[in-house]
Amino acid sequence: MGDVGAVEEYLREGGDPNARDRKAAQTALQFAAGYGRLAVVERLLQGGADPEAVDTKVGMPALHRAAARGHTPVVATLLKHGADPHQRCMTGQTPLHYSAQFGHAGALQVLLAHVTGLGPSDLERALHAANEEGLTPLHAAAKWGMVEEARMLLVAGAPINLVSANLERVTAAHLGARWGHREVLALLKERGADLALRSAVGAEGTTPLEEATVWGRQACSVFLASL
């Protein structure tokens, strides 16, 4: 997959840069992006590969794959060649979700810079995008305990008290507490989050402290109870 010479020869002989494999209809660009093969990615794009092509298994375009694995130079190259930072995979995730969820600050920084450069409406759209679980990139970062990525999203303007677009109506603080990420809670407190907001979980809703208590997250419970 990293053999630029083989790709060069294939394209020179008239090969289709958007040809797909038989198993999941993935393109060579998707494979190369997922494995961080920058030189191959560049040559395929020069040869006419579609940066937004998706497979039939998980529907993850090349940009999503690079963002999910932290291949920052590949992310930058795909964006330069027109990849859509707002494109969704089959689970409704954008590239920002993946870079935030898996803790790839470099890729997230490139994505945030790109959507910021597109204009305020694009930045707002990216920060408010909810996946099929109803979670934004900030929610994803809080859920998975990615403190630096959460900080970057907040600095970029992600609404700190935004509730999830699902029946639970939880904030990043609820998710950080539920999954035991004390450092995320400390960041959210530092940035001015309302840690007394109630979700729509249960008959009366829950606060982040109640989430931490119910889920047995002792460190989070102690931290929140001390506020």
C-alpha positions as CSV (number, residue, x, y, z in Angstrom):
1,M,0.0,0.0,0.0
2,G,3.0,2.3,0.4
3,D,4.5,1.5,-3.0
4,V,4.4,4.8,-4.9
5,G,6.1,3.2,-7.9
6,A,3.4,0.6,-8.2
7,V,0.7,3.2,-8.0
8,E,2.5,5.4,-10.6
9,E,2.7,2.4,-13.0
10,Y,-0.9,1.5,-12.5
11,L,-2.1,5.0,-13.2
12,R,0.3,5.4,-16.2
13,E,-1.2,2.3,-17.8
14,G,-4.7,3.7,-17.5
15,G,-5.8,2.3,-14.2
16,D,-8.9,3.7,-12.5
17,P,-7.8,5.8,-9.4
18,N,-11.3,5.2,-8.0
19,A,-11.3,1.4,-8.4
20,R,-12.7,-0.5,-5.4
21,D,-11.9,-3.8,-3.8
22,R,-14.4,-6.6,-3.9
23,K,-14.8,-7.1,-0.2
24,A,-16.1,-3.7,1.0
25,A,-15.9,-1.5,-2.1
26,Q,-13.0,0.5,-0.6
27,T,-10.8,2.7,-2.8
28,A,-7.0,2.7,-2.8
29,L,-7.1,6.3,-1.4
30,Q,-9.1,5.1,1.6
31,F,-6.6,2.4,2.3
32,A,-3.6,4.7,1.9
33,A,-5.1,7.4,4.0
34,G,-5.9,5.0,6.8
35,Y,-2.4,3.7,6.9
36,G,-0.8,7.2,6.6
37,R,0.9,6.7,3.3
38,L,1.2,10.3,2.4
39,A,3.2,9.9,-0.9
40,V,0.6,7.4,-2.2
41,V,-2.3,9.6,-1.1
42,E,-0.7,12.6,-3.0
43,R,-0.2,10.5,-6.2
44,L,-3.7,9.1,-6.1
45,L,-5.2,12.6,-5.7
46,Q,-3.0,13.9,-8.5
47,G,-4.3,11.0,-10.6
48,G,-8.0,11.9,-10.0
49,A,-8.9,9.9,-6.9
50,D,-12.1,11.1,-5.3
51,P,-11.3,12.3,-1.8
52,E,-14.9,11.8,-0.7
53,A,-15.5,8.2,-1.9
54,V,-17.0,5.9,0.7
55,D,-17.0,2.2,1.1
56,T,-20.1,0.0,1.7
57,K,-19.1,-1.4,5.1
58,V,-18.7,1.6,7.4
59,G,-18.9,4.5,5.0
60,M,-15.7,6.1,6.1
61,P,-14.1,8.4,3.5
62,A,-10.3,8.9,3.4
63,L,-10.4,12.0,5.6
64,H,-12.2,10.2,8.4
65,R,-9.7,7.3,8.3
66,A,-6.7,9.7,8.5
67,A,-8.3,11.7,11.3
68,A,-9.2,8.5,13.3
69,R,-5.6,7.3,13.2
70,G,-3.9,10.7,13.7
71,H,-2.2,11.0,10.3
72,T,-2.0,14.7,10.4
73,P,-0.1,15.3,7.1
74,V,-2.6,13.1,5.2
75,V,-5.5,15.1,6.8
76,A,-4.0,18.4,5.6
77,T,-3.4,17.0,2.1
78,L,-6.9,15.7,1.7
79,L,-8.4,19.0,2.8
80,K,-6.1,20.8,0.4
81,H,-7.6,18.6,-2.4
82,G,-11.2,19.3,-1.5
83,A,-12.2,16.7,1.0
84,D,-15.3,17.8,2.9
85,P,-14.7,18.3,6.7
86,H,-18.5,18.1,7.2
87,Q,-18.9,14.8,5.5
88,R,-20.5,12.0,7.6
89,C,-19.8,8.3,7.8
90,M,-22.5,5.8,8.4
91,T,-22.6,6.5,12.1
92,G,-23.0,10.2,11.5
93,Q,-19.5,11.0,12.6
94,T,-17.4,13.8,11.0
95,P,-13.6,13.8,10.9
96,L,-13.7,16.1,14.0
97,H,-15.5,13.5,15.9
98,Y,-12.8,10.9,15.1
99,S,-9.8,13.1,15.9
100,A,-11.4,14.2,19.2
101,Q,-12.6,10.7,20.2
102,F,-9.2,9.1,19.6
103,G,-7.1,11.9,21.0
104,H,-5.3,13.1,17.9
105,A,-4.6,16.7,18.7
106,G,-2.6,17.4,15.5
107,A,-5.3,16.2,13.2
108,L,-7.9,18.1,15.2
109,Q,-5.9,21.2,15.0
110,V,-5.6,21.0,11.2
111,L,-9.4,20.3,10.9
112,L,-10.3,23.2,13.2
113,A,-8.0,25.6,11.3
114,H,-9.5,24.5,8.0
115,V,-13.2,25.0,9.1
116,T,-12.3,28.3,10.8
117,G,-10.8,29.5,7.5
118,L,-14.0,28.6,5.7
119,G,-15.9,31.0,7.8
120,P,-18.0,31.4,11.0
121,S,-20.9,29.3,9.8
122,D,-18.7,26.4,8.9
123,L,-17.0,26.5,12.2
124,E,-20.3,26.6,14.0
125,R,-21.6,23.7,11.9
126,A,-18.5,21.6,12.7
127,L,-18.7,22.2,16.4
128,H,-22.5,21.5,16.6
129,A,-22.5,18.4,14.4
130,A,-24.1,15.5,16.2
131,N,-23.5,11.9,15.4
132,E,-26.1,9.2,15.5
133,E,-25.8,9.0,19.3
134,G,-26.5,12.7,19.4
135,L,-23.0,13.7,20.5
136,T,-20.9,16.6,19.2
137,P,-17.1,16.4,18.9
138,L,-16.8,18.0,22.4
139,H,-19.2,15.4,23.8
140,A,-17.0,12.7,22.2
141,A,-13.8,14.1,23.7
142,A,-15.4,14.3,27.2
143,K,-16.8,10.8,26.9
144,W,-13.4,9.3,26.0
145,G,-11.4,11.4,28.4
146,M,-9.5,13.4,25.8
147,V,-8.6,16.5,27.8
148,E,-6.4,18.3,25.3
149,E,-8.8,17.8,22.5
150,A,-11.7,19.0,24.6
151,R,-9.6,22.1,25.4
152,M,-9.0,22.8,21.8
153,L,-12.7,22.5,20.9
154,L,-13.6,24.8,23.7
155,V,-11.0,27.4,22.6
156,A,-12.4,27.1,19.1
157,G,-15.9,28.0,20.4
158,A,-17.6,24.7,21.2
159,P,-20.6,25.5,23.5
160,I,-19.6,24.1,26.9
161,N,-23.1,23.5,28.2
162,L,-24.6,22.2,24.9
163,V,-26.9,19.2,25.6
164,S,-26.7,16.1,23.4
165,A,-29.3,15.6,20.6
166,N,-30.8,12.5,22.1
167,L,-33.3,11.6,24.8
168,E,-30.7,11.8,27.6
169,R,-29.9,15.5,27.0
170,V,-26.5,15.3,28.7
171,T,-23.7,17.8,28.6
172,A,-20.0,17.2,28.3
173,A,-19.8,17.3,32.1
174,H,-22.4,14.6,32.4
175,L,-20.4,12.4,30.1
176,G,-17.0,13.1,31.7
177,A,-18.5,12.2,35.1
178,R,-20.3,9.1,33.8
179,W,-17.1,7.7,32.3
180,G,-14.8,8.6,35.1
181,H,-12.7,11.4,33.6
182,R,-11.8,13.7,36.5
183,E,-9.4,15.7,34.4
184,V,-12.1,16.5,31.9
185,L,-14.3,17.7,34.7
186,A,-11.5,19.9,36.0
187,L,-11.1,21.5,32.6
188,L,-14.8,22.1,32.2
189,K,-15.0,23.7,35.6
190,E,-12.0,25.9,34.7
191,R,-13.7,27.0,31.5
192,G,-17.0,27.9,33.3
193,A,-19.2,24.9,32.7
194,D,-22.5,24.7,34.7
195,L,-21.9,21.6,36.8
196,A,-25.4,21.7,38.3
197,L,-27.3,21.3,35.1
198,R,-29.7,18.4,35.1
199,S,-30.0,15.9,32.2
200,A,-33.2,14.2,31.1
201,V,-32.0,10.8,32.5
202,G,-34.6,9.2,34.8
203,A,-37.7,10.8,36.2
204,E,-36.0,13.9,37.6
205,G,-32.8,14.1,35.5
206,T,-29.3,13.9,36.8
207,T,-26.5,16.2,37.6
208,P,-22.9,15.3,36.8
209,L,-22.3,14.5,40.5
210,E,-25.3,12.1,40.4
211,E,-23.9,10.5,37.2
212,A,-20.6,9.9,38.8
213,T,-22.2,8.4,41.9
214,V,-24.5,6.1,40.0
215,W,-21.7,4.9,37.8
216,G,-19.3,4.4,40.7
217,R,-16.7,7.0,39.6
218,Q,-15.3,7.8,43.0
219,A,-12.6,10.3,41.9
220,C,-15.2,12.3,40.0
221,S,-17.7,12.1,42.8
222,V,-15.2,13.4,45.3
223,F,-14.1,16.2,43.0
224,L,-17.7,17.3,42.1
225,A,-18.9,17.1,45.8
226,S,-16.0,19.4,46.8
227,L,-17.2,22.2,44.6
